[in-house]
Each structure stands twice: as C-alpha cells, then as structure tokens.
Amino acid sequence: MMDRVKEKIRMGEECAQMLNGVCQQELDELAKAILHARRIFVAGWGRAGNVGRILSMDCSQIGLQTYCVGD
C-alpha cells in the first residue's frame, strides 16, 4: 500500500515540475489565437490524435468551427 502512495507522490511531483516549465503568457496567446480563428484544424495519431480530437470537440461545443484532419 505504501509503495502505491509513494508512487502517486512521485508522479504528482513529476507533473508539478513539468507544469512549472509552462509559460502562462504562451498559453494565453494560444487561447486567444484559437478563439479568434475562423477555422481550427487538428491532426494527430495515437494518443496525440485523441487529445486533438478532444480539443476539437471542446472547441465545437463553444461554437468554434473545427476539423479533424485524417478522419
């Protein structure tokens, strides 16, 4: 049981370290670009493709015009 707890803590610390490297200004600029785009195209295969399709679905649910390339 403790091994699982230690592993979860390690994973949490790893995620926190990764997120500390993300520039908030770049994320804000990306969000603005997406919101102001006339059309949004996403592409990817495997897990990246799944994430792209989720982004596309979320964007379409707020009224943006999106396309999944390759579908």
RAJO-V975857 format. One record per run of one state. SS is the DSSP state (H for helix, E for strand, L for the rest). FROM is the first residue (numbers start at 1). TO is the last residue. If there is no record, write none. Layout:
# RAJO-V975857
SS;FROM;TO + SS;FROM;TO
This chain:
# RAJO-V975857
L;1;1 + H;2;20 + L;21;23 + H;24;36 + L;37;39 + E;40;42 + L;43;45 + H;46;61 + L;62;65 + E;66;68 + L;69;71
